[in-house]
């Protein structure tokens, strides 16, 4: 009997689905989660609350001491340019990384806990494509979080203080376009830091099926890095800490002329964390079968 060799059937399913369709489905899944909308709403309210609070104080907040957030708040009084930047920098300490960590935890560990990730893993779809879709979703959450704060911060500052209050800490007055350009520069830099946080969250998420463990690990790392940054005996370690200069680097855009040294160092550091985090996530996903 002669064996008849048949040509393998063409694969259908996920490998034929356009990438744009997968990305759109991921975004719908993300922004239908109530906790995602709740976090975005909270972040959008922060500049409004800060702006209203600064109009109710009898004088500028105390800017003394080593706390840079206090100096930013003092500078945000009657200044529509500083207000959104101050709100973003203050949120970068905890709330903004929380949003990225939650998105990264839900992307892989969350789907694992619900049993939906296994369908992706056994389907004829490349692991790199799967990671790209998940990373895109986490990156989008970071962008929307920062943009929401920018929009409400700018609108609140202009309503409370008007367009005549756009001035730098050097005393020079900015045009509306110039102020918006500098605010967007800070927003882009912060988004890059959040992408680094999200990449780390994806790496941890690929090793566990417990989303809360991912969030706790990322926030614990954030706190530990911040504490290590205060220890002068560990100056040699500071250039490797993701959180290094988070509270002071954005203040470079408040000066005239504008500095870029700390912003550039922070951007390079975040890019390294993104590459390392996504590489670890891909290494885990490429060997995972469930």
N, C-alpha and C positions, 0 to 999 in steps of 0.2 A: 504494500500500500504506500503510495507516495503522499507524503505530507504536503499539504497545500499551505503555503505561506501567504498570509493576508497582510496587506499594509495596515499599520496601526491607524486607528480612527483619529481624526483630528480632535484635539482637545478643545473642549468648550467650557464655558463657565467664567470663573474669575479672570483667567488669563486673557479673555477676549473683551472684558469689560473695560471701557476707556478709563484712563486714570482720572480724568476730570469727574466722571460719574462717581468713582470711589471717594474722591475728595469731597464732593458735594454731600454724599451720604454720611461721611464722617462728621462734617460740620453740622448737619441736621441732628445727628445723634448727640453731639456735644451740646449744642445750644437748646436742646429740649430738656436737658437735665435741670431740675429746679435749683440744685445747689450751685450750678454754674451761673445761672441768672441771678441768684441771690448774692453771690460774691461780686459779680459785675455791678449790680445795683449799689452794693455797699461801697465799692471803690469810687463809683461816680458821685456818691454823696459826700465823700470825705472833703474835697475842695470847697463844697458849698458850706459844710459845717465849719471848716476852718475860716473861711471868709466872713461868715456871719459872726463867729466868735471873736475875730479880730476887730470887728466894728463895735463890739460891745465892751471891750476892755477900755479902761480909763487912760491907759498909756501903753507904749510898746511893751511886749513881753520881755522879761529879763534875759538878756543875751549874754550874761556873764557866765563864767565857768567853761569847762571843756566841751560842753555839749553843742555840736554844730547845728543841731535841729533848732535849738533856742535862738541862735543867731539868724537862721533862715526865717523863723517865724517873726522875729523882730523886724527883719527887712521887708517882710510881706505886708506890713501894716501900710495901708494907703498906696500900695504898689501892685497894680494889676499884672505886671510882668513877673514878679517874683512869686506871687501866690500859687499858680499851678505848679511851678518848679518845686516850691517848698512842700506842697502836698504830695507830689510824686516821690520826693526824696524821703519824706517821713514814712510813706507807705512801703518804700523799698526795704525797710528794716524787717518787715514781717508780712504784711498783707499781700503785697504783690508777689513775693516768692510763694506764698500760700496758694495763690490762684494757679501759678504754673505747676506747683507740686501736685495739686489736686487733678489738674488736667493730665499730667504724666501718669499719675496713679490710676486714673480711670482708663487711660488709653490701653494698657496691657494688663496690669494686675486686676483692674475692675472687670474687664471682659473675661479674664481667666476665672474669676470667682463666680461669674454668671454662666460659665460654660460656653460662651460665644466665641472665644478666641480659638478654640480647637477647630472650628469650621474653617477659619483662615489658615491654620497651620496644615491641615490635611488637604486643602484645596490646591490645585495647580497654580499657585501664585508665588512669585519670588518673595523671599523673606526681606530682601532689600526694598521691594515695592511696598510690602506691609509696613515696614518701619518708616518709610517715607510718608505714607498716609498718616500714620500715627503722629509722627513728628510735625507734620503740617498742621494737624489739629491742635497740638500743644502750642505751636508757634502762633497760631491764629488767636487763641485765647489770650496769650501774652500781649499781642498787638491790640486787641480790642480792650483789654483791661487798661493799658496805658492811654490809649486814645480817649477812652471814656473819661478818665481823669483830666486829660488835657482840655477836652471840650468844656466840661463843667467848670474847670478851674479858670479858663479864659473868660467864659461867659460871666461867671460870678465876679471875677475881678473887674471886668469892664462895667458891669451893672453897678457895683458898689463904688468903684473909684473913678470910672470914666477913662477915656482914651488919653487923658493928659497925665496919667500916672504910670506911664511906661518908661521907667528910667532904671539905669544900671546902678550897681553899688558904687561905681566911680562917679556918679552924679550926672552922667550924660543921658539925654533923652533919646528914646528910640521911636522910630515910626512903628505903626501897627504891623506892617509887613516884616520889619526887622525883628520885632519882638516875637512874632509868631515863628520866624525862621529859627531863632535861638531856642524857643520852647520845643519845637519839633526836633532840634538837634539833641536836646536832653532826652526827649521821648524815645528817639531812635537808640540812644546809648543805653537807656534803661531797658528797652525791649531786648537788646543784645544780651544784657545781663540775665534777663528772665529766660531767654532761650537757653542760656547755659544752665540755669537751674532746671529747666524742663528737660534738657538732655540728661542731666544727672538723675532726675526722677524717672525717665524712661529706662535708664540703665538698671536702676534698683527695681523698677516695676517688672522688668523682664525676668527677674529672679524669684519673684514671690507672687502669690495670689491674694495677698491682703493689701488692699489700697491704703488703709490707714497706716500700715507699717511704712509705706513709701512716704506718705506725708510727714509722719513723725521723724523719719530718718533725714529727710531733706531739711526740715525746720531745725532739728537738732544740730545738723551740720552747719546751718546758718548761724545758730547761736554760738557754737564752738569756734567757728572761724572768726566771729566778731570778738569773742573774748581773747583769742590768740592774737588778734590784731592790736590789742591794748598792751600786750606784754613786750616791753622794750628788749627784754633778754632774748626774744625770738625774732629780732629784726631780720635775720637771714631767711626766715620762713615767710615773712609778710608778702613778698612779691608773688608767692604761689597761692595766696588765699583769694578766693573769688570775691569775697566781700570787702577786700582791701580798698579803701578810699570811696566806698559807696556813698558815704554821707558828705564827702567834701568835693569829689571830682565834678559833680554837676554844677557846683558853685563857680567853676571857671567861666561859664557862659554869662555870669552876672557881672563880670568885670569888663572894662573897656580900656585897652584892647583885650580881646577874649583869649584866654589860655587854652591849650589843647594837650599839654603833656600828660596829665593824669587821665584825661578822657581817652587818649590814645593807648596808654598802658592798660587801662581797664578793658578797652575793646579787644586788645590782643589777648589778654588773659581769658576773657569770656570765650573768644574764638577757640582757644586751646581746650577749654572745658567742653565746648560743644563737640569738637572732634573726638575727644576721649570718651565722653558720655555716649554718643551715638555709636562709636566703634564697639564699646562694651555691650551695648544693647543688641547690635547686629550679631556680635559673636555668640551671644546667648540664644537669640532667635534662630540662628542658622543651625543650631544643634538641638533645638527643642521640637518635640513631637506632640505636645499636649499641655 
